[in-house]
């Protein structure tokens, strides 16, 4: 037995860039009979409490001394006291160390699967839907965050910088006046856009954005929903119909996607604003929630927490981190969302009235510094995701393909990846994902995925800021 090793075994097995401190724990090293499950058992016993339940979370990092198996064996065996890691050569057998190193190498494939080798040289891509062509419709954007299509098939495109553009069918781009003043800092700015279901009759346009104010000599920000009328190519009669509480000094995790359902309810997301301990599980805070209101901002009388003392009346579901994908599937009356996890643990959920989605009590991710913040991936009363991603793909934008433009994709769910710059296809079987396919590799940091009235997919890409239409054929 080994007592007072100076650092929990989980943090001592490997060397990584983030390890700067050691902590004292008492641990017993128990010999585990090696079999095909032994490496996972070793990891679970000594590592999971500090670095998360899944090895896949742990390996998604920059490796200080290399991630080849001989380098890993050397690191585990010899340790590095300067980094708070003791040598394990006299504690673990050579067979156990070899098995652990092999497990790491095996799980590194979860990251390397996203390392696309080929950079696109043309606008032509081969995909599971056949040959596709990316037609560029608008350039010169910073971050095309939201896309909507007007009845005349022209586009309205939000740029996170705070500008709204009207893009004509022949590619002419014109800035639209009448947008609210935004806090275009960090992840904040002009965010999503949607049209009223009866837009042809009332011309209402809805925007989500990061709203600012000065208080106590500090600039604060929150997520807000803005409604205005489309008139002669401009927005008029604009006003906020929702302003989130609390306000915060942070400039990230605003959410925010917006969508109508077939009953005319407006749903929208608000991120946890970077305060995971106080906001997502707290019904007196709007942050870390999916909300539901009427078209004019009034509160539906059957909202789930309307009669809960101290609860914010617009809350529809809670326990969310930073949802940046929201889509309503009318044929099944289902609301789907995806959200960013920390390192690992991005997830897709079917959003249900009054349900708790667990953040940060349960998660399939770990902190960015490599340490776990929870040992739980499931708990009674908290919904499990339909699917989760390890490593994080950083999903943004989301749509079901319901048109006939891409027959082999019809019925499937699509999400953009900011981190790995591709389009993620979730092949659906009812409410289950039966397969994940990576489409359009290296097309760009994908901020928005939108199916237009014309049935085509439109993508908002960052670096550089482009709006493209996905067309079949060369």
N, C-alpha and C positions, 0 to 999 in steps of 0.2 A: 504494500500500500504506500501511496505517496501523499503526504499532508502538506498544506500551505504552499502550493506550487508557485504562488506569486501572481498568477494570471490564469484566468479560467481556460480550460483546455481548448475550448472553441476558438478563442482568440490567439492561442499559442500554436495551433497547427500550421499556420501559414503566415507569410509576410506580405503586407500590402501597404500602399502609400498612406492610408488613412490612420494607421496605428501610431499614436503619439503618446499614449498614456497606458499605464498598467494599473490593475486593481487587484486587491488581495481577496482570494476566495479559498475556501477549503473544499478539496475535491478528493474523491477516491477513484483511482484508476482501476477499472475492472477488466480483466482479460476477457475478450470476446472470441469465442471459437469461430474461426473464419469459415464462411460459406458464401454463397452468392449474395447474401444480404448483409454481410459483415461490414463493408465500407459505409453503407447507409446507417447501420446501427451505431457505428463509431461516431459518425457525424451527428446523429440524433442525440446520442448520450452526452457528448462533450461540446458540441458546437451550436446546436439549434437554439438554445436559450439565449445566446448572445448574438447570433448571426442569422436567425430566421430558420423556419422549418425546412425550407427547400434549399438544397445545395445549389440549385440554379441561381438563386438570389446571390449567394456568396461569390460565385465565380465571375459575376459581371462587374469587373473592376480592372484597373490598370495594375499590372504585376510588376513589383519593384525588381525582382531578381529573375524574372522570366517564368513562363508557365509550361515549359516542356517538362516531361516527367522526371528526367534526371535532376533538373533544377529544383523541382518541388520536393523530391526525395531528400536532396541536400539541405534544403531550407528546414524541412520538418526534423530531420535528424540532428543538424547542428544548431539550429535555432539562431536567434539574434537578440541578445540581451539588451542591446541599445534600443531595440524596438519593442521591448517588453515581452519578448518571446523566448522562453527557455528551450534548451535542447531536449528533444524527445527520444533520442537514440537509445537511452538507457531505460526508458519507460515503456515505449511501444516496441514491439518486435519489428524486425526488418520486414517481415511479411505484412504486418499491419500497416506500416508506413508505406510500403509499396502499393497496398490496396487503396489507401486513402489518396495517394498521388494519382493512381489510376482513375479513381472516381472523379477527381477534379478534372483530369484531362477529358474524360468522357462527357462531363457536364458542360465543358467549354463549348461543345457543339451547339448548345442552346443559344450561344451568342454568335458563333461563327456562321450560323445559318443565315444571318442577316448581312453578312459581309459580301455584298454582290460584287463580282469581279469586273463586270463589263459596264463601262460608262456609256450611256446612250450617245450615239454619234448622229442620229437622225431623229425625226419625230415619229418614226415607225417602230412599233413594239409588237412582239409576238406574245400572245396571252392565251389563257384557257378559253377565251372567247374568239380566238383566231387573230388575224392581223388587225391591229388598231393604229389609228393615226391621231396624233395630238395636234389639233388646230388651235393656234394661238389667237385669242380674241382681244386681249388687252395686255399691255406692258406698262412699265414705269410705276408699278405699285410697290409699296413697302411690304405689307403683309395683307393679302386679300383674305379677310377673315370670314365674311359671309357673302353668299350669292343668292339672289332671287331672280326669277324670270317674270317679266310683265306679260300681259296678254298678247302684245304685239311681238313677242319673242325676243325683245331686247332685254338686257340684264341690268340689275342694280347690284353693285359690288361695294361692300364696306372695306375700307382700308384702316388697319389698326391705328394709323397715324392720326385719324380723326376726320378723314374725308370719305364722302360717299360719291361714287361715280355711276353715271348712266352710260352703258356701253351699247351702242346701236347694233343692229344686225349686220352692218357692214364694218364693224370694228371701230367706230368713232367713239372716243371716250371723252365725257364731259363731266366736270365736277358739279355736284348738286348742292344748292344752298338749303338752309333750314335745318341742318343737323345740330344736335346739342354740342356744347363745349365738353370735350373729353379730357381725361387725364391720360395722355399717351406716354406713360412711363412704365418701365418694366413690362409686365404682361397686360397692362391696362391700355385702353383706347376705345375706338369704335369697334364693336364686336359683331354680333349676329344681326340678321335681318330676316323678316318674314312679312308676308302680305295677309291681310284679312281674307278669310275664306270667300267673302262676297266682295272682293276688291273691285270687281267690275261695276258694282253699284255704289260703293261708299268711298273707294280710293284710300283706305287706311293702310299705312305702312308702319311696321313696328321695328324698333331698333333696341338692342341691348348695348350698354356702354359703361365705362368706368367714370363715375361722376365725382367731382371734387368739391371741397369746401375748406375754408380756413377756420381753424378753431384753436385758441390758445397759442397763436403764433405758429401753428403747424398746419401743413396741408394734409388733409385726410381724404380718403377715397372709399367708394363703395360701388356695388353693382346697381344699375338702374335700368328700367324699361321705359322707352319713349315712344309715343304715338303721334303721328302727323299724317296729313293728307297729301297725296301726290297730285300736283296741279301744274300743268304746263311745264313739266320737267323739273319742278322744284318741290320741296316740302314746305307746307304751310300749316298753321294752326297746331303747332307742335306743343306737347306737354308731357311731363313725366306721369306715368300711371303706377309706378312702383319705384321706391327708393329703399334699398336694403339697410337693415340695421344689424350689427353696429358698424359705424365707420371705423376705418383703420389707417394707420400710417404705412402699412405694407402696400406693395405694388404687384402682387401676384395672387393667383387663385381666385380670379373674379368669376369663373365659369366662362362663358355664359351662352347657352344656346336657347332658342325660342321656337315653339311650334304650336299650332292649333290642332285640336282634335275635331272629329266630325260633329260634336255637340256644340262647338263654338268656344270651348274653354281654351285659354292661353296658358301653356306650360312653359316654364323657363328654369334654368339652372343657375345656382350661385355657388361658387367654390367656398372652401373653408377659410379663405383669406389668409392662409398660412398659420392660423391658430387652431391646430388640430385638437388641443386639449380642451378648449372652451366652447368651440362652436358647433361641430357636426352633431354631437349627441344632445345639445342644449336646445330645447324647443323655444326658448326665449330669444334665440338668435336666428336671423335669416340665413346665415352663412352655412355652407355645407348641406344645402337642401335642394330639392326640386319643388317649385311653387306652382300653384294654380290660381288663376284669376279669371274674371270675365273680360271681355274685349275692351271695356272702359276702365278697368282696374278695380271694379267692385269685387267683393269677396263672395264666392259661392257659399250658399247656406249649408251645404253638406261637406265642406272641407273637413278633413279628419280631426283637426285639433282646434277648431273654431271655439269649442266650449271648454277647452283645457285651460285652466288658470295659468296665466303668464305666457302662454304659447303664442307665437306669431301666427296670425290667422290665415296667411296665404300658404303655409307649409302643406305640401302634399306627401312628401317622403323625406327621410332624413338619413344621416350617417354617410354622407357623400364627401369625397375629397375635392375633386376639381373636375366636374363633368363638362367636357367640351364636345360632346356628341349627343344629339337628341333627335329622335325621329318617331313619328306616329305611323303605325301600320293600320290603315283604316279597315282593311278587310277582316282583321281579327280584333280590332279595337284595343290595340296594345301600344304602350309607350315604351320605347327602348332608349337606353342611354349608355354611353361609355364614359369612363373617367380615368384620369391619370392616377396611378399609384405613385409611391415614392420610387425606390430602386426595386423594380419588380412590382407586380400586383396591379397593373392596369387591368380593368375589368369591364365587361359588358353585363348590364342588368336589364331585366324587365321591370319597369318602375310601377309599383302598385300602391294604391291609396293607403296611407298611414304606415307603410312598412319602413323598417330600419335596415339599412344596408351596411352597418357595422363599423364604418371608419370612425376613429382609429382603434377600436377595441379589437376588431379582427382585420387581418390583412394578409395578403400573399407577398407583401413587399417588406423591405427593411429600409432603415435610414440611409441617407446619402453618404454618411461617414462609415458605413459598413456595419453598424450595430443594429440589433433588433430593438424595436419599441414595443412589441407585443409577441407573446408566444402562441397566440391563438389565431387560427385561420377559420374557425367556426365557433358559433355560440348560439344557444337556444334563443329564439326571438329575433335573430338577425339573418337576413336573407343571404344565400350564397349566390355568387355571380353565375351567369350562364357559362361564361368562360373567362379565364384570366391569362394575362401574358407575363411570362418571365423569359427573357429580360423585358423591361418596359419598352414598348415601341413608340410611346408618346403619342397616343391617338388623338386626332382632332378632325372634326367633320365626320358625318355619318349619314348613310342613306340605304334604304332597301331599293333594289332594282325591281321595279314593277312593270316596266314598259317592255315592248317587244324589240327594242333596238339591239339588245344583246341576248339572244334566246337562251344561250347556255348559262347566263348569269341571272336569269329571271328568278325572283324569289330569294336571292341571296343578299346578305348584309355586307356593306362595304364601309371601311374605315380608313382614313388617311393616317400615315405615319410621319410624324415630324422627325423623329430620331433617325430612322433608317430609310426615309425618302422613297416610300413605295405605297402602293394601294393594297390594303389587306382585304381579301375576299373570305368571308365566313360562309361556307357552304351550309345551308340550313336544311334541317329536317324537322318541320314543325318549330318548336321552341328550342331545339337543340342544335349546336354546331357540330357537324359530323366531320368537317375537314377545314383546314386553313390553307389558303393558297396566296402566295405572294405575287402580285401583278405589278407591272410597270416599274421594274427595279431601277432605282436611281433617277426616277423622273424629277425628283425635287422634294424639298420639305413640304409635305402636303398638309395644308391648314384647313381646307374645306373640300368636302365631297357632297355634291348636290345633284339630284335628278330634276331636270327642268320640266316644264309643262309639255315640251316637245319630246320628252322621253330620253333625251341624251344626258349623259353624265358631264358635269362641269366640275373642274378642279381648280382650287385656289392654291398656288404654289409660292413659296417664299424663296428668296436668294437665287435668282432674282424674282421680284414679284410679278407673277403672270396669272392670267385666267385662261384656261384651255378647255376645249370641248373634245370629248373622246368620241371619235368616229370610227366606224368599221371600214376596213379595206385600206389600201395604200393611197 
